[in-house]
């Protein structure tokens, strides 16, 4: 494994970790949960791209990194957070997380 691959894989893992731990904040037009949801999925997207690039030139490894990260982050979002919102409804294993977003402050 080259140094570039190691750096990209480390940066990808850091992006995924930051997506989980960076808190949301109230914005003028968006509630905290909505901002956190955008941070989470942006960090996930960036992390997945970095992991894919870090796995190259072995495409099989790159795709394995992407699949593992996508499963991990989607599972975390479903079981631990209100970060999956489809069709205006929040999808979560926890009923308390399914409540609608509060209004912006």
C-alpha positions, 0 to 999 in steps of 0.5 A: 500500500502506498503512502497516498493510499494510506493518506486517502484511507485515513482521510476517508475514515476521518470524514466518516468519523466527523460526520458522526460526531460534528453536532448540528446547529440552528440556522436562520431557516433550518432546525438543528436536526436538518443541519446535522442531517446535511453534515452527516450525509455530506461527510458520508459522501466525502468519506466514501469518495476518499475511501474509493480513491484510497483503494485504487488501483485495486477496484475490488478493494475500493468497492469493498471500502465503499460498500462497508462505509455505506452499510456502516453509515446507513445502519448508524443513521437508521438505528441511532439518529433521525438522519434518514429523511425520505419523502418528508418522513424521518425513517428510524428504528427508534420511534422517538427519532421519527418525530418531525423536525422542530421549527427553526429558531 
